Amino acid sequence: MNSSEIETLLFSPSTHNTLQNIAKKIIDFQRISTDDCNILYQEADISFLGVLANYICTHKHNNHVYFNKNIHIEPTNICIHDCVFCSYARKKGESQTWEMTIQQMCDKILSIPEDAITEVHIVGGVHPDRGLDFYCDLLQAIKKIRPTLHIKAFTAIEIEYMAIKSKLSLQETLTQLQAAGLDSMPGGGAEIFDEDLRAQICPSKTKSAEWLKIHEIAHSIDIKTNATILYGHLESYEHRIDHMNRLRKLQDKTSGFQAFIPLKYKKENNILHVNVEVSWIEDLRNFAIARIFLDNIPHIKAYWPMLGKDLAQLSLEFGVNDFDGTINDSTKIYSMAGAEDTNPSMTQEQMVQLIRDARKIPVERDSIYTKMHVFH
């Protein structure tokens, strides 16, 4: 769809002037302000947002949708933090806990044929007894058995604790992890950056400024990272905009974020007591506005185990261009909270077909978005 066709759709008499002016900026690839973003959240209908987000996404990525072949490993769900939205974490001695050894994690990787995965994604609870040495040993063990496997591991929350426990600076901690085999970082633990709201939902967790600082340091030593937001709990639109704006400012400075991943709050088995989850329309609104506002972050990712395959597929018309990966049935963080997909695994063939059914071109990527195979 070219710009003149877009204008015909968006600049109808029923669309008021303020929305038309914002749409004009977006079509001309001008940055929108936080005030513009708030108007989009408050006043734009979902079809209006979808047209704009899809226009930007197509401009950035043609009709390509990326995925990779990955496995998720969660070393433990024992955690020092008490986040009220979390359905996953347990304290030592409680039921439903697990603590994987380094050997068990390596065995899990070795159980997957070498050509079936290009990335291992490692995120878990902040275990009180495990520090930097344990995780450096883990990284080295994985690189020994699969030298070419990309390791994307550890949230800023985990890394902060490693630094505290080892009495090292964040820079020293990240440098040691990188030397041991860390290739990139996921974006978890961001939750919501507003300090007052963060104090309500995750009071003991890494502060917002510290989360951003850890990612800035990672970017400075060429560790690419992702970024997330947790939405659909107690936050307002203004909180979401503030969160994305802090990410956009850091990205202007470092260019180190690869993807932004909106993560939906799931209400089962936690004590936040939000009785009704936001609708799928709100999910799509959030994806679309993220694509529009975050003009400097290349990729918007739909985490399909949380959303379910159908809604994730629909999100490809609302600014999403990354479908995560094949996952290999090993993630519990969302299944324990009532995620749509309780058996999160897809074959490459299923992933390719799902993307093709959305009239998009599937592209297998590596972990830094180099195209490995385009499925025409």
C-alpha positions as MATLAB code, in Angstrom:
seq = 'MNSSEIETLLFSPSTHNTLQNIAKKIIDFQRISTDDCNILYQEADISFLGVLANYICTHKHNNHVYFNKNIHIEPTNICIHDCVFCSYARKKGESQTWEMTIQQMCDKILSIPEDAITEVHIVGGVHPDRGLDFYCDLLQAIKKIRPTLHIKAFTAIEIEYMAIKSKLSLQETLTQLQAAGLDSMPGGGAEIFDEDLRAQICPSKTKSAEWLKIHEIAHSIDIKTNATILYGHLESYEHRIDHMNRLRKLQDKTSGFQAFIPLKYKKENNILHVNVEVSWIEDLRNFAIARIFLDNIPHIKAYWPMLGKDLAQLSLEFGVNDFDGTINDSTKIYSMAGAEDTNPSMTQEQMVQLIRDARKIPVERDSIYTKMHVFH';
ca = [
       0.000    0.000    0.000;
       1.554    3.314   -1.043;
       1.305    6.640    0.752;
      -1.554    7.962   -1.394;
      -3.637    4.861   -0.663;
      -2.824    5.268    3.029;
      -3.955    8.883    2.935;
      -7.261    7.899    1.331;
      -7.919    5.469    4.170;
      -6.857    7.752    7.007;
      -7.918   11.236    5.986;
     -11.639   10.677    5.726;
     -14.124   13.331    6.937;
     -14.847   11.162    9.987;
     -11.246   11.426   11.203;
     -10.743   14.605   13.228;
      -7.934   17.023   12.470;
      -5.682   16.112   15.392;
      -5.547   12.457   14.367;
      -5.036   13.467   10.752;
      -2.063   15.635   11.725;
      -0.504   12.803   13.703;
      -1.108   10.395   10.822;
       0.593   12.821    8.457;
       3.689   12.857   10.668;
       3.771    9.066   10.761;
       3.364    8.695    6.995;
       6.224   11.163    6.520;
       8.348    9.137    8.999;
       8.534   11.982   11.477;
       8.892   11.185   15.167;
       5.699   11.561   17.175;
       5.693   13.136   20.627;
       4.512   11.608   23.874;
       1.414   13.837   23.619;
       0.737   12.478   20.126;
       1.139    8.967   21.487;
      -1.383    9.629   24.237;
      -3.915   10.854   21.685;
      -3.431    7.665   19.675;
      -4.068    5.551   22.770;
      -7.108    7.570   23.808;
      -8.785    8.369   20.505;
      -7.576    6.299   17.543;
      -9.570    3.234   16.605;
      -7.850   -0.073   16.091;
      -8.136   -0.101   12.297;
      -6.549    3.385   12.080;
      -3.631    2.207   14.217;
      -3.272   -1.019   12.274;
      -2.978    0.765    8.941;
      -0.277    3.103   10.265;
       1.700    0.416   12.100;
       1.594   -1.914    9.121;
       2.741    0.919    6.839;
       5.790    1.571    9.032;
       6.540   -2.124    9.458;
       6.354   -2.761    5.723;
       8.648    0.202    5.080;
      11.206   -1.134    7.569;
      11.033   -4.832    6.753;
       9.170   -5.252    3.455;
       6.791   -8.135    4.100;
       9.293  -10.188    6.086;
       8.521  -11.801    9.446;
      11.472  -13.160   11.379;
      11.811  -16.231   13.582;
      14.663  -18.318   14.903;
      15.217  -21.858   16.112;
      15.689  -21.602   19.846;
      15.331  -23.382   23.139;
      14.360  -21.779   26.443;
      16.024  -22.948   29.645;
      14.906  -21.729   33.059;
      17.612  -22.693   35.577;
      15.429  -22.183   38.653;
      12.209  -20.594   39.844;
      13.606  -19.951   43.313;
      13.767  -16.168   43.638;
      14.644  -13.557   46.236;
      12.035  -11.111   44.914;
       8.345  -10.832   45.819;
       6.679   -9.463   42.686;
       2.920   -9.486   43.154;
       2.210  -10.142   39.468;
       4.453  -13.222   39.331;
       3.001  -16.739   39.201;
       6.375  -18.368   38.731;
       8.697  -17.597   41.624;
       8.993  -19.684   44.781;
      11.096  -19.484   47.940;
      13.544  -22.181   48.951;
      11.729  -25.067   50.614;
       8.359  -24.368   49.011;
       6.625  -26.844   46.738;
       6.866  -26.625   42.934;
      10.463  -25.425   42.959;
      13.269  -26.568   40.702;
      17.024  -26.020   40.564;
      18.678  -27.305   37.410;
      22.343  -28.183   37.609;
      24.815  -27.112   34.954;
      24.965  -30.701   33.748;
      21.166  -30.920   33.489;
      21.067  -27.747   31.414;
      23.814  -29.016   29.132;
      21.999  -32.339   28.788;
      18.852  -30.444   27.794;
      20.766  -28.691   25.030;
      22.413  -31.921   23.895;
      18.989  -33.566   23.649;
      18.199  -31.232   20.730;
      19.914  -31.983   17.394;
      22.603  -29.431   16.657;
      20.947  -28.210   13.451;
      17.572  -27.770   15.208;
      18.586  -24.762   17.352;
      20.786  -21.730   16.830;
      20.085  -20.003   20.165;
      19.629  -20.899   23.812;
      17.617  -18.405   25.857;
      18.350  -18.601   29.602;
      16.252  -16.705   32.147;
      15.143  -17.732   35.611;
      14.564  -16.632   39.160;
      17.191  -14.781   41.195;
      18.466  -17.673   43.296;
      19.968  -16.496   46.619;
      22.860  -18.984   46.484;
      23.883  -18.655   42.844;
      26.204  -15.899   41.768;
      28.498  -14.835   38.977;
      30.821  -17.852   39.224;
      27.942  -20.312   38.766;
      26.641  -18.541   35.681;
      30.093  -18.064   34.143;
      30.650  -21.798   34.620;
      27.302  -22.442   32.903;
      28.196  -20.246   29.936;
      31.582  -21.912   29.532;
      30.040  -25.383   29.759;
      27.530  -24.573   27.004;
      30.204  -23.114   24.736;
      32.274  -26.268   25.278;
      29.501  -28.605   24.091;
      28.038  -26.281   21.406;
      30.667  -23.680   20.475;
      28.562  -21.983   17.787;
      25.324  -21.801   19.778;
      24.324  -18.191   20.498;
      23.665  -17.642   24.213;
      21.047  -15.008   25.013;
      20.856  -14.977   28.763;
      20.078  -13.215   32.035;
      17.833  -10.269   32.682;
      19.156   -7.073   34.199;
      17.577   -8.287   37.459;
      19.746  -11.399   37.507;
      22.851   -9.465   36.496;
      22.384   -6.873   39.235;
      22.306   -9.647   41.837;
      25.416  -11.294   40.369;
      27.240   -7.966   40.729;
      26.066   -7.460   44.310;
      26.917  -11.019   45.356;
      30.368  -10.920   43.731;
      31.112   -7.371   44.984;
      31.981   -6.300   41.451;
      30.803   -3.356   39.394;
      28.146   -3.848   36.757;
      30.771   -3.230   34.076;
      33.079   -5.894   35.523;
      30.193   -8.347   35.905;
      29.035   -7.934   32.325;
      32.589   -8.132   31.016;
      33.173  -11.424   32.847;
      29.897  -12.852   31.539;
      30.806  -11.804   28.018;
      34.245  -13.418   28.320;
      32.588  -16.626   29.537;
      30.304  -16.801   26.505;
      27.374  -14.398   26.898;
      26.410  -13.170   23.414;
      23.281  -11.080   24.023;
      20.655  -10.316   26.668;
      16.865  -10.621   26.751;
      14.732   -7.710   27.875;
      12.955   -9.120   30.913;
      12.578   -7.431   34.269;
      11.667   -4.039   32.820;
       8.030   -4.509   33.890;
       6.930   -0.860   34.116;
       9.385    1.980   34.710;
       7.152    4.386   36.654;
       8.737    4.341   40.104;
       5.518    4.603   42.132;
       3.828    1.837   40.192;
       6.965   -0.303   40.277;
       6.985    0.032   44.065;
       3.495   -1.473   44.116;
       4.005   -4.451   41.812;
       7.697   -5.371   42.285;
       9.008   -3.434   45.295;
      12.310   -5.280   45.791;
      13.248   -5.580   42.129;
      15.973   -3.627   40.326;
      15.053    0.061   40.072;
      14.122    1.521   36.692;
      17.260    3.643   36.387;
      19.430    0.644   37.245;
      17.690   -1.545   34.638;
      18.398    1.088   32.003;
      21.986    1.521   33.224;
      22.692   -2.217   32.943;
      21.441   -2.252   29.367;
      23.426    0.884   28.545;
      26.616   -0.757   29.851;
      25.827   -3.919   27.883;
      25.416   -1.867   24.709;
      28.737   -0.112   25.373;
      30.598   -3.444   25.228;
      28.699   -4.648   22.159;
      26.179   -6.874   23.904;
      22.901   -6.417   22.048;
      19.744   -6.579   24.165;
      15.971   -6.574   23.940;
      13.457   -4.568   25.947;
      10.054   -5.449   27.347;
       7.053   -3.899   29.023;
       4.514   -5.623   31.271;
       1.059   -4.201   30.486;
      -2.523   -4.908   31.431;
      -2.240   -4.639   35.236;
      -2.458   -1.366   37.190;
      -0.843    0.919   34.646;
      -2.392    3.753   32.643;
      -1.659    4.729   29.063;
       0.597    7.456   30.438;
       2.664    4.819   32.245;
       3.103    2.848   29.029;
       4.140    5.970   27.124;
       6.640    6.991   29.811;
       8.125    3.474   29.692;
       8.541    3.500   25.921;
       9.888    7.041   25.972;
      12.693    6.056   28.369;
      13.594    3.202   26.031;
      13.484    5.481   22.985;
      15.835    7.967   24.668;
      18.347    5.264   25.569;
      18.146    3.829   22.063;
      18.922    7.273   20.632;
      22.084    7.179   22.731;
      23.264    3.574   22.213;
      21.369    1.881   19.327;
      21.754   -1.344   21.311;
      18.158   -2.560   21.545;
      17.223   -5.078   18.872;
      13.561   -5.708   19.676;
      10.727   -4.492   21.866;
       8.435   -7.141   23.319;
       5.117   -6.172   24.943;
       4.283   -8.807   27.570;
       0.695   -9.156   28.729;
      -0.100   -9.584   32.413;
      -1.698  -12.971   33.043;
      -3.881  -13.216   36.123;
      -3.701  -16.855   37.236;
      -1.867  -17.943   40.399;
      -0.586  -14.591   41.618;
      -1.649  -12.066   44.240;
      -2.054   -8.918   42.159;
      -5.782   -9.666   41.944;
      -6.564   -8.038   38.630;
      -9.740   -9.917   37.832;
     -10.061   -9.273   34.104;
      -7.200   -9.368   31.621;
      -7.134   -6.750   28.885;
      -8.828   -7.677   25.611;
      -7.167   -8.813   22.412;
      -8.068   -5.417   20.944;
      -5.951   -3.784   23.638;
      -3.138   -6.220   22.830;
      -3.231   -5.172   19.183;
      -3.477   -1.487   20.105;
      -0.359   -1.858   22.211;
       1.611   -3.573   19.437;
       0.584   -0.978   16.870;
       1.416    2.035   19.030;
       4.741    0.493   20.028;
       5.637    0.174   16.343;
       4.620    3.765   15.689;
       6.294    5.339   18.725;
       9.527    3.321   18.908;
      10.847    4.516   15.582;
      14.461    3.690   16.484;
      14.020    0.096   17.707;
      14.140   -2.139   14.637;
      11.868   -5.017   15.616;
       8.585   -5.527   17.455;
       8.202   -9.072   18.725;
       5.062  -11.032   19.601;
       5.784  -13.643   22.231;
       3.409  -16.280   20.934;
       3.439  -18.676   23.942;
       1.861  -15.877   25.985;
      -0.598  -14.637   23.345;
      -1.452  -17.920   21.672;
      -0.682  -18.662   18.047;
      -3.880  -17.116   16.604;
      -3.548  -13.717   18.262;
       0.188  -13.615   17.596;
      -0.541  -14.303   13.943;
      -3.082  -11.452   13.883;
      -0.500   -9.111   15.420;
       1.490   -9.374   12.196;
      -1.035   -6.891   10.747;
      -0.409   -4.475   13.626;
       3.293   -3.690   13.408;
       4.820   -6.965   14.579;
       7.620   -8.391   12.443;
       9.201  -10.958   14.760;
       7.616  -14.178   15.962;
      10.286  -15.228   18.453;
      11.212  -18.846   17.887;
      10.371  -22.486   18.002;
      10.855  -22.468   21.838;
      11.077  -26.275   22.180;
       8.552  -26.704   24.997;
      10.620  -25.538   27.923;
       9.198  -22.279   29.250;
       7.050  -22.113   32.403;
       7.130  -18.406   33.236;
       3.863  -17.781   31.384;
       2.277  -21.227   31.430;
       2.175  -21.035   35.253;
       0.295  -17.724   34.947;
      -2.365  -19.042   32.588;
      -0.811  -18.394   29.176;
      -2.785  -19.298   26.092;
      -0.268  -21.891   24.944;
       0.572  -24.397   27.673;
       2.707  -26.507   25.347;
       4.924  -23.840   23.780;
       6.677  -25.552   20.920;
       6.473  -25.240   17.139;
       8.411  -26.921   14.404;
      10.066  -24.791   11.762;
       7.483  -26.049    9.254;
       4.598  -24.970   11.506;
       6.190  -21.558   12.055;
       6.710  -21.005    8.340;
       3.137  -22.020    7.531;
       1.661  -19.787   10.215;
       3.532  -16.777    8.833;
       2.625  -17.639    5.240;
      -1.043  -17.938    6.213;
      -0.838  -14.295    7.332;
       0.350  -13.395    3.791;
       3.842  -12.606    5.051;
       7.256  -13.908    4.000;
       8.904  -16.092    6.680;
      12.588  -15.413    7.341;
      14.736  -17.570    9.565;
      17.193  -15.283   11.369;
      20.062  -15.688   13.735;
      20.059  -13.965   17.125;
      21.318  -10.635   15.759;
      18.821  -10.610   12.861;
      21.092  -11.762   10.090;
      18.866  -13.445    7.508;
      19.699  -17.147    7.308;
      16.937  -18.332    4.976;
      14.060  -16.563    3.242;
      11.083  -18.850    2.588;
       9.670  -17.397   -0.642;
];
